[in-house]
Amino acid sequence: MNPSKRLEVPALVLARLREACLGLPDAREEAAWVGTRWRIRQQTFAHVLMVNEAWPPAYAQAAGSNGPLCVLTFRSPLPQFDLHAYTWAPFFRPVWFPDIVGMRLDEADTDWDEVSGLLRASYRHLAPKALAALLDA
């Protein structure tokens, strides 16, 4: 895809995700190969990007949309145990990890409290036990 046609994640969406992610112990934000990701140590617990004109193709296929569409991926222990988890809109199930979940984000219709809870669960799933325990303190 022509880089000039790549879309940026809306500022409000990025700000809301940043607030939720950077409030977690030792979490850090960095530019990903596309979009923005948040990590704990070497593990990515959240990744947001824009799908546009079927690019990036793996995300467009997983989300079932050529875009434009803002998508968030995060990790969850639930899909490992329940193949039907997160199969309803706005969620989708990418195939590249058994515990990855995708979510279509819309500035107006997204339940940001739900997103914050999902990001905390993703962080807890990947963080070292000592850091995850700080969420309960």
Secondary structure, DSSP 8 states (H G I E B T S, - for coil): --GGG-----HHHHHHHHHHHHTSTT-EEEE-SSSEEEEETTEEEEEEEEEBTTBSHHHHHHHT--SSEEEEEEE-SHHHH-TTTT-STTEE--SSSTTEEEEEE-TTT--HHHHHHHHHHHHHHHS-HHHHHTTT-
